[in-house]
Amino acid sequence: MTPEEKLAELGITLPEPAAAVANYVPFVGSGNMLFVSGQVSMGSDGLILGRLGESMELEAGQEAARRCGINLLAQCKAAVGELSNIVRVVKLGGFVNAAPSFVEIPQVINGCSNLMVDVLGDAGRHARSAVACPTLPLGVAVEIDGIFEVA
């Protein structure tokens, strides 16, 4: 099953990739590596705003991270055409807008990590960082960037 078929099976339609909102580009390819700029938690209804441990619970944070993953895949598709051209998710960097007492940062980022494995299988397994931030751009709940090996 191709990654696109897997997305369809999961009921996921990739959105149009988001344009950069400042002086950067959404992705850069170098050799067989693709570096995707941070994708914020944005769904079909707009930005997913909030702070984990204050206005958001863990499950909502996981869904926000999943949306970041969908947006990462949309950027990858724009960069390399078919998602089957992704050889491996090398690393994800996850940032969570969190209250000082909220410590379940890794569990939030699992929303994206689980999606990568669900869509790409073993090629979706990756190294990762997951950190808390006192705020994120535009007040979003989660932002995740990615490094991908591509064919």
C-alpha positions as CSV (number, residue, x, y, z in Angstrom):
1,M,0.0,0.0,0.0
2,T,1.4,3.4,-0.9
3,P,1.5,6.2,1.6
4,E,-1.2,8.0,-0.3
5,E,-3.4,4.9,-0.2
6,K,-2.7,4.6,3.6
7,L,-3.7,8.3,4.0
8,A,-7.0,7.6,2.2
9,E,-7.6,4.5,4.4
10,L,-7.1,6.7,7.4
11,G,-9.5,9.3,6.0
12,I,-6.8,12.0,5.7
13,T,-6.7,14.4,2.8
14,L,-3.5,16.4,2.7
15,P,-4.1,20.2,2.6
16,E,-2.4,22.7,0.4
17,P,1.0,23.2,1.9
18,A,1.2,26.4,4.0
19,A,3.2,29.3,2.7
20,A,6.0,30.8,4.8
21,V,4.9,33.6,7.1
22,A,8.3,35.2,7.5
23,N,11.7,35.2,5.8
24,Y,12.2,31.5,5.2
25,V,11.1,28.8,2.8
26,P,8.8,25.9,3.6
27,F,11.4,23.3,2.7
28,V,15.0,22.9,1.5
29,G,16.5,19.9,-0.3
30,S,20.2,19.1,0.0
31,G,21.4,15.9,-1.6
32,N,19.0,13.2,-0.5
33,M,17.9,15.1,2.5
34,L,14.7,17.2,2.8
35,F,14.5,19.7,5.6
36,V,10.9,20.9,6.3
37,S,10.4,24.1,8.3
38,G,8.3,24.0,11.4
39,Q,4.6,23.3,10.7
40,V,2.2,24.7,13.2
41,S,-1.0,23.0,14.5
42,M,-3.5,24.0,11.8
43,G,-6.5,22.1,10.8
44,S,-9.2,22.6,8.2
45,D,-10.9,25.1,10.5
46,G,-7.8,27.2,11.1
47,L,-5.1,27.4,13.7
48,I,-5.2,25.2,16.8
49,L,-4.4,27.6,19.6
50,G,-3.8,27.0,23.3
51,R,-1.4,26.1,26.0
52,L,-1.2,22.5,27.2
53,G,-1.9,22.2,30.9
54,E,-4.0,25.4,30.9
55,S,-6.5,25.7,28.1
56,M,-5.8,22.3,26.5
57,E,-5.7,18.7,27.7
58,L,-3.3,16.0,26.5
59,E,-5.7,14.5,23.9
60,A,-6.2,17.9,22.2
61,G,-2.5,18.4,22.2
62,Q,-1.9,15.0,20.5
63,E,-4.5,16.0,17.8
64,A,-2.7,19.3,17.3
65,A,0.6,17.4,16.9
66,R,-1.1,15.0,14.4
67,R,-2.2,18.0,12.4
68,C,1.4,19.2,12.4
69,G,2.3,15.8,11.0
70,I,-0.3,16.1,8.2
71,N,1.1,19.5,7.3
72,L,4.7,18.1,7.3
73,L,3.5,15.4,4.8
74,A,1.8,18.0,2.7
75,Q,5.2,19.9,2.4
76,C,7.0,16.6,1.6
77,K,4.5,15.9,-1.2
78,A,5.1,19.4,-2.6
79,A,8.8,18.8,-2.5
80,V,9.2,15.3,-3.8
81,G,5.9,14.5,-5.6
82,E,4.8,11.1,-4.3
83,L,5.2,10.3,-0.6
84,S,6.7,6.9,-1.6
85,N,9.8,9.0,-2.4
86,I,10.3,9.4,1.3
87,V,13.0,6.8,2.2
88,R,12.9,7.6,5.9
89,V,11.8,10.1,8.5
90,V,15.1,10.9,10.0
91,K,14.2,13.3,12.8
92,L,11.3,15.3,14.1
93,G,11.7,18.4,16.3
94,G,8.6,19.0,18.4
95,F,7.7,22.2,20.3
96,V,4.7,22.4,22.7
97,N,3.1,25.5,24.1
98,A,2.9,24.4,27.7
99,A,2.3,25.6,31.2
100,P,5.3,25.2,33.5
101,S,3.6,22.3,35.3
102,F,2.8,20.4,32.1
103,V,5.3,17.6,31.7
104,E,3.7,15.2,29.2
105,I,5.6,16.8,26.3
106,P,6.7,13.5,24.7
107,Q,3.1,12.2,24.8
108,V,1.9,15.3,22.9
109,I,4.5,14.8,20.1
110,N,3.4,11.2,19.8
111,G,0.4,12.5,17.9
112,C,2.8,13.3,15.0
113,S,5.2,10.3,15.6
114,N,2.3,7.8,15.5
115,L,1.0,9.3,12.3
116,M,4.4,9.0,10.6
117,V,4.5,5.3,11.4
118,D,0.9,4.8,10.5
119,V,1.4,6.3,7.0
120,L,5.0,5.3,6.3
121,G,5.5,2.1,8.3
122,D,9.0,1.4,9.5
123,A,10.3,4.3,7.3
124,G,8.3,6.5,9.6
125,R,10.3,5.6,12.7
126,H,12.6,8.4,13.6
127,A,14.8,10.2,16.1
128,R,13.1,13.1,17.9
129,S,13.2,15.9,20.3
130,A,10.2,17.2,22.3
131,V,10.5,20.4,24.2
132,A,8.1,22.8,26.0
133,C,7.9,26.5,25.2
134,P,6.3,29.3,27.1
135,T,4.6,30.4,23.8
136,L,4.8,29.6,20.1
137,P,4.2,31.6,16.9
138,L,0.6,33.0,16.5
139,G,-0.3,31.3,19.8
140,V,-0.5,27.8,18.3
141,A,-0.4,24.7,20.6
142,V,2.3,22.8,18.7
143,E,5.0,23.2,16.0
144,I,7.0,20.4,14.5
145,D,9.8,20.4,12.0
146,G,11.3,17.4,10.2
147,I,14.2,16.0,8.4
148,F,13.5,13.3,5.7
149,E,15.7,11.1,3.6
150,V,14.3,11.1,0.1
151,A,14.9,9.2,-3.1
